[in-house]
Amino acid sequence: MPPLEFQLMSESGEAVEAQAFRGHATLLFFGFTHCHDICPATMAHLDSLLDELGEEARDDLQVLFVSVDPARDDAETLREYTANFGPEFVGLTGNEEQLDALTRRYRVTYGYGEKDSEGHYMVSHPSAVFAFDRNGEAQLLIRQDDPREEVLSDLRRLVSDDNRS
């Protein structure tokens, strides 16, 4: 996988590049705030993993939640959503061109379902979490069905002193 690289909009409403997140191990997850199943379950799972890793590891790890639904997920919506999980969770989004560039980079796709009579629609998106070291180098891919102890072990290694630069 290629290194972490993007130009997006942060939950504070400012343009941000991947370099702003160097220095911390980073988990990248694509989703959207109106998701009823995969997104809240994945975010809660990541939050529980961070809790189990402990405070020091939590300080060394950040989770980037990239919304692929910018029409509904503005900065305020992202900020409110990520606040449910903790300060290590940061919401990002972008325009179609930016999101397409990022999803192509990691060979994943997203798409929009048909709007219902009330204008609601679903968004398809990947369920895996991409993990990067402090330098933004890709290290592993965390899938929903990966055993918890293995994921914890991988995350411990990711934030260990051996990976500090």
Residue frames as qw, qx, qy, qz and C-alpha x, y, z in Angstrom:
[[0.000, 0.890, 0.457, 0.000, 0.00, 0.00, 0.00],
 [0.373, 0.580, -0.045, 0.723, 1.21, 3.51, -0.66],
 [0.266, -0.124, -0.493, 0.819, 2.07, 5.98, 2.11],
 [0.005, 0.755, 0.588, -0.292, -0.63, 8.15, 3.67],
 [0.176, -0.088, 0.254, 0.947, -1.21, 11.07, 1.36],
 [0.074, 0.695, 0.694, 0.171, -4.25, 13.31, 0.88],
 [0.003, -0.067, 0.060, -0.996, -5.63, 16.81, 0.69],
 [0.247, -0.555, -0.781, -0.145, -8.99, 17.01, 2.45],
 [0.251, -0.613, 0.032, -0.748, -11.14, 19.24, 4.66],
 [0.247, 0.004, -0.826, 0.507, -10.95, 18.75, 8.42],
 [0.280, -0.646, -0.710, 0.015, -13.80, 18.78, 10.89],
 [0.236, -0.592, -0.214, 0.740, -12.65, 22.29, 11.81],
 [0.447, 0.834, 0.285, -0.150, -13.49, 23.40, 8.26],
 [0.024, -0.833, 0.437, 0.338, -9.88, 23.91, 7.19],
 [0.803, 0.475, -0.357, -0.046, -7.90, 22.31, 4.38],
 [0.586, -0.601, 0.542, -0.033, -5.53, 19.68, 5.70],
 [0.645, 0.487, -0.578, -0.116, -2.90, 17.39, 4.23],
 [0.930, -0.180, -0.317, 0.053, -1.71, 14.00, 5.47],
 [0.516, 0.354, -0.428, 0.652, 1.59, 15.53, 6.63],
 [0.336, -0.578, 0.199, -0.717, -0.32, 17.25, 9.45],
 [0.889, -0.345, 0.034, -0.299, -0.81, 13.81, 11.02],
 [0.706, 0.355, -0.525, 0.316, 2.82, 12.66, 10.91],
 [0.009, -0.468, 0.611, -0.638, 4.36, 11.79, 14.24],
 [0.621, -0.094, 0.561, -0.540, 1.49, 9.55, 15.36],
 [0.153, 0.100, 0.956, 0.230, 0.44, 6.10, 14.29],
 [0.421, 0.224, -0.028, -0.878, -2.68, 6.62, 12.19],
 [0.335, 0.286, 0.898, 0.017, -5.73, 4.53, 11.45],
 [0.253, 0.201, -0.301, -0.897, -7.75, 5.51, 8.37],
 [0.268, 0.351, 0.891, -0.109, -11.37, 4.49, 7.97],
 [0.168, -0.084, -0.430, -0.883, -13.80, 5.46, 5.19],
 [0.018, -0.465, -0.865, 0.190, -17.45, 5.87, 6.09],
 [0.130, -0.460, -0.253, -0.841, -20.28, 8.36, 6.59],
 [0.132, -0.122, 0.593, -0.784, -22.12, 9.69, 9.63],
 [0.696, 0.016, 0.031, -0.717, -25.58, 8.49, 8.54],
 [0.516, 0.180, -0.833, -0.083, -24.39, 4.88, 8.43],
 [0.732, -0.436, 0.047, -0.522, -26.47, 2.67, 10.69],
 [0.981, -0.193, 0.002, -0.010, -24.23, -0.35, 11.08],
 [0.841, 0.218, -0.136, 0.477, -20.64, -0.65, 9.85],
 [0.238, 0.654, -0.197, 0.691, -19.43, 2.86, 10.74],
 [0.488, -0.682, 0.235, -0.492, -20.66, 3.15, 14.33],
 [0.971, -0.236, 0.034, 0.020, -19.65, -0.47, 15.02],
 [0.765, 0.339, -0.151, 0.526, -16.17, 0.05, 13.57],
 [0.045, 0.702, -0.234, 0.671, -15.65, 3.35, 15.37],
 [0.710, -0.581, 0.174, -0.357, -16.80, 1.86, 18.68],
 [0.977, -0.020, -0.048, 0.207, -14.53, -1.15, 18.10],
 [0.542, 0.509, -0.218, 0.632, -11.54, 1.12, 17.45],
 [0.290, -0.713, 0.215, -0.601, -12.40, 3.15, 20.56],
 [0.888, -0.420, 0.105, -0.156, -12.53, -0.04, 22.67],
 [0.877, 0.209, -0.130, 0.413, -9.17, -1.16, 21.23],
 [0.225, 0.653, -0.249, 0.679, -7.64, 2.19, 22.15],
 [0.607, -0.639, 0.171, -0.441, -9.06, 1.84, 25.67],
 [0.977, -0.197, 0.028, 0.072, -7.53, -1.60, 26.01],
 [0.698, 0.442, -0.185, 0.532, -4.17, -0.39, 24.74],
 [0.528, -0.550, -0.311, 0.567, -4.02, 2.18, 27.54],
 [0.019, 0.947, 0.144, -0.285, -3.52, 5.90, 27.82],
 [0.305, -0.597, 0.478, 0.568, 0.05, 6.08, 26.53],
 [0.353, 0.153, 0.789, 0.478, -0.81, 4.14, 23.37],
 [0.191, 0.801, 0.567, -0.033, -3.99, 6.20, 23.01],
 [0.098, -0.873, 0.078, 0.472, -1.85, 9.34, 23.02],
 [0.258, -0.428, 0.662, 0.558, 0.28, 7.88, 20.21],
 [0.232, 0.271, 0.867, 0.347, -2.58, 6.79, 17.96],
 [0.322, 0.360, 0.092, -0.871, -5.08, 8.78, 15.94],
 [0.412, 0.375, 0.823, 0.107, -8.09, 7.68, 13.92],
 [0.151, 0.269, -0.270, -0.912, -9.00, 9.53, 10.74],
 [0.433, 0.473, 0.748, -0.172, -12.64, 9.06, 9.81],
 [0.002, -0.197, 0.452, 0.870, -12.95, 10.04, 6.14],
 [0.519, 0.484, 0.539, -0.454, -16.54, 10.65, 5.15],
 [0.209, 0.044, 0.721, 0.659, -17.33, 9.74, 1.56],
 [0.007, 0.717, 0.679, 0.156, -20.67, 11.58, 1.92],
 [0.272, -0.075, -0.128, 0.951, -19.68, 15.27, 1.83],
 [0.228, -0.466, -0.437, -0.735, -23.21, 16.34, 0.85],
 [0.636, -0.649, -0.343, -0.239, -24.43, 15.46, 4.35],
 [0.780, -0.428, -0.185, 0.419, -21.19, 15.41, 6.35],
 [0.202, 0.863, -0.115, 0.449, -20.04, 18.99, 6.75],
 [0.315, 0.414, -0.601, 0.607, -17.44, 20.04, 9.32],
 [0.447, -0.352, 0.387, -0.725, -19.93, 20.47, 12.16],
 [0.931, -0.043, -0.098, -0.350, -21.57, 17.08, 11.53],
 [0.767, 0.286, -0.504, 0.274, -18.16, 15.38, 11.45],
 [0.060, 0.449, -0.552, 0.700, -17.06, 17.14, 14.64],
 [0.677, -0.275, 0.257, -0.632, -20.20, 16.04, 16.48],
 [0.952, 0.090, -0.247, -0.157, -19.83, 12.48, 15.21],
 [0.657, 0.324, -0.541, 0.413, -16.16, 12.02, 16.12],
 [0.206, -0.517, 0.442, -0.703, -16.69, 13.67, 19.53],
 [0.885, -0.252, -0.020, -0.391, -18.68, 10.54, 20.47],
 [0.952, 0.080, -0.227, 0.188, -15.46, 8.53, 20.35],
 [0.660, -0.592, 0.012, 0.463, -12.77, 10.81, 21.77],
 [0.041, 0.902, -0.204, -0.378, -10.15, 13.39, 20.86],
 [0.411, -0.329, 0.738, 0.422, -8.06, 10.81, 18.97],
 [0.449, 0.482, 0.725, 0.202, -10.82, 10.62, 16.34],
 [0.011, 0.482, -0.156, -0.862, -10.70, 13.25, 13.61],
 [0.591, 0.587, 0.545, -0.098, -13.32, 13.71, 10.90],
 [0.122, -0.406, 0.472, 0.773, -12.26, 14.53, 7.36],
 [0.623, 0.561, 0.543, -0.044, -14.01, 14.82, 4.02],
 [0.204, -0.350, 0.423, 0.810, -13.46, 16.38, 0.64],
 [0.583, 0.467, -0.104, -0.656, -14.94, 17.08, -2.72],
 [0.950, 0.234, 0.146, -0.145, -15.51, 14.29, -5.24],
 [0.608, 0.672, -0.383, 0.180, -12.11, 14.78, -6.84],
 [0.116, -0.623, 0.664, -0.398, -10.28, 14.60, -3.50],
 [0.764, -0.168, 0.513, -0.353, -12.24, 11.57, -2.31],
 [0.907, 0.412, -0.028, -0.083, -11.78, 9.78, -5.63],
 [0.393, 0.699, -0.547, 0.242, -8.02, 10.40, -5.50],
 [0.328, -0.486, 0.698, -0.412, -7.79, 9.00, -1.97],
 [0.856, 0.019, 0.415, -0.306, -9.97, 5.97, -2.55],
 [0.808, 0.547, -0.220, -0.004, -8.15, 5.15, -5.80],
 [0.101, 0.709, -0.641, 0.274, -4.86, 5.42, -3.91],
 [0.363, -0.285, 0.815, -0.350, -5.93, 2.62, -1.57],
 [0.268, 0.033, -0.861, -0.432, -7.86, 0.68, -4.22],
 [0.110, 0.394, 0.821, -0.398, -11.25, 0.97, -2.55],
 [0.070, -0.377, -0.532, -0.755, -14.57, 2.21, -3.84],
 [0.139, 0.370, 0.601, -0.695, -17.62, 4.03, -2.59],
 [0.081, -0.279, -0.641, -0.711, -20.98, 4.79, -4.14],
 [0.318, 0.068, 0.353, -0.877, -24.42, 6.23, -3.47],
 [0.172, 0.361, 0.917, 0.018, -27.75, 4.41, -3.45],
 [0.075, -0.535, -0.515, -0.665, -31.00, 5.77, -4.81],
 [0.148, -0.120, 0.389, -0.901, -32.73, 8.43, -2.73],
 [0.023, -0.444, -0.891, 0.094, -35.95, 7.34, -1.08],
 [0.028, -0.775, -0.513, -0.369, -39.13, 9.45, -0.94],
 [0.401, -0.891, -0.132, 0.169, -37.66, 11.48, 1.94],
 [0.328, 0.880, -0.316, 0.137, -34.33, 12.06, 0.19],
 [0.598, -0.587, 0.545, -0.013, -32.40, 9.56, 2.31],
 [0.804, 0.472, -0.357, -0.060, -29.82, 7.32, 0.68],
 [0.863, -0.414, 0.212, 0.198, -27.21, 4.78, 1.63],
 [0.256, 0.831, -0.488, -0.077, -23.53, 4.96, 0.83],
 [0.984, -0.012, -0.069, 0.164, -21.41, 1.93, 0.06],
 [0.039, 0.864, -0.466, 0.184, -17.87, 2.11, 1.39],
 [0.621, 0.237, -0.716, 0.213, -15.02, -0.16, 2.48],
 [0.726, -0.643, -0.133, -0.203, -15.14, -1.66, 5.96],
 [0.830, -0.042, -0.229, 0.506, -11.41, -2.20, 6.48],
 [0.274, -0.950, 0.073, 0.127, -9.18, 0.11, 8.49],
 [0.704, 0.531, -0.217, 0.420, -5.81, 1.11, 7.06],
 [0.631, -0.737, 0.002, 0.242, -2.96, 1.47, 9.57],
 [0.529, 0.714, -0.174, 0.425, 0.08, 3.71, 9.06],
 [0.682, -0.285, -0.309, 0.599, 3.20, 4.27, 11.15],
 [0.234, -0.773, -0.167, 0.566, 4.39, 7.66, 12.44],
 [0.192, -0.366, 0.456, 0.788, 5.97, 8.43, 9.07],
 [0.601, 0.442, 0.015, -0.666, 2.77, 7.74, 7.15],
 [0.241, 0.309, -0.870, -0.299, 4.02, 4.41, 5.80],
 [0.831, -0.118, -0.194, -0.507, 1.33, 1.76, 5.36],
 [0.143, -0.419, 0.857, -0.263, 1.77, -1.11, 7.80],
 [0.097, 0.157, 0.981, -0.063, -1.37, -3.22, 7.88],
 [0.443, -0.220, -0.394, -0.775, -5.02, -3.58, 7.03],
 [0.206, 0.035, 0.813, -0.543, -7.49, -4.33, 9.83],
 [0.397, -0.200, -0.662, -0.603, -10.60, -6.22, 8.79],
 [0.623, -0.398, 0.064, -0.670, -13.82, -6.69, 10.75],
 [0.960, -0.177, -0.146, -0.162, -13.26, -10.38, 11.28],
 [0.478, 0.473, -0.597, 0.437, -9.61, -10.15, 12.40],
 [0.677, -0.450, -0.540, 0.218, -9.18, -11.66, 15.88],
 [0.256, -0.950, -0.044, -0.175, -9.15, -8.95, 18.56],
 [0.710, -0.591, 0.227, 0.308, -5.92, -10.15, 20.21],
 [0.686, 0.197, 0.346, 0.610, -4.09, -10.10, 16.87],
 [0.161, 0.836, 0.215, 0.479, -5.30, -6.56, 16.15],
 [0.479, -0.876, 0.054, 0.000, -4.24, -5.44, 19.63],
 [0.781, -0.288, 0.291, 0.470, -0.82, -7.02, 19.11],
 [0.526, 0.482, 0.328, 0.619, -0.45, -5.26, 15.75],
 [0.072, -0.920, -0.140, -0.358, -1.49, -1.91, 17.23],
 [0.656, -0.711, 0.122, 0.223, 0.94, -2.32, 20.15],
 [0.715, -0.016, 0.331, 0.615, 3.74, -2.87, 17.64],
 [0.308, 0.727, 0.329, 0.517, 2.56, 0.10, 15.61],
 [0.205, -0.926, 0.003, -0.317, 2.87, 2.48, 18.57],
 [0.853, -0.392, -0.050, 0.340, 5.90, 0.85, 20.17],
 [0.249, -0.845, 0.271, 0.388, 9.16, 2.71, 20.70],
 [0.599, -0.082, 0.636, 0.480, 10.71, 0.57, 17.95],
 [0.392, 0.626, 0.557, 0.379, 8.59, 2.43, 15.42],
 [0.115, -0.924, -0.119, 0.346, 9.42, 5.91, 16.67],
 [0.677, 0.473, 0.118, 0.551, 11.39, 8.04, 14.29]]
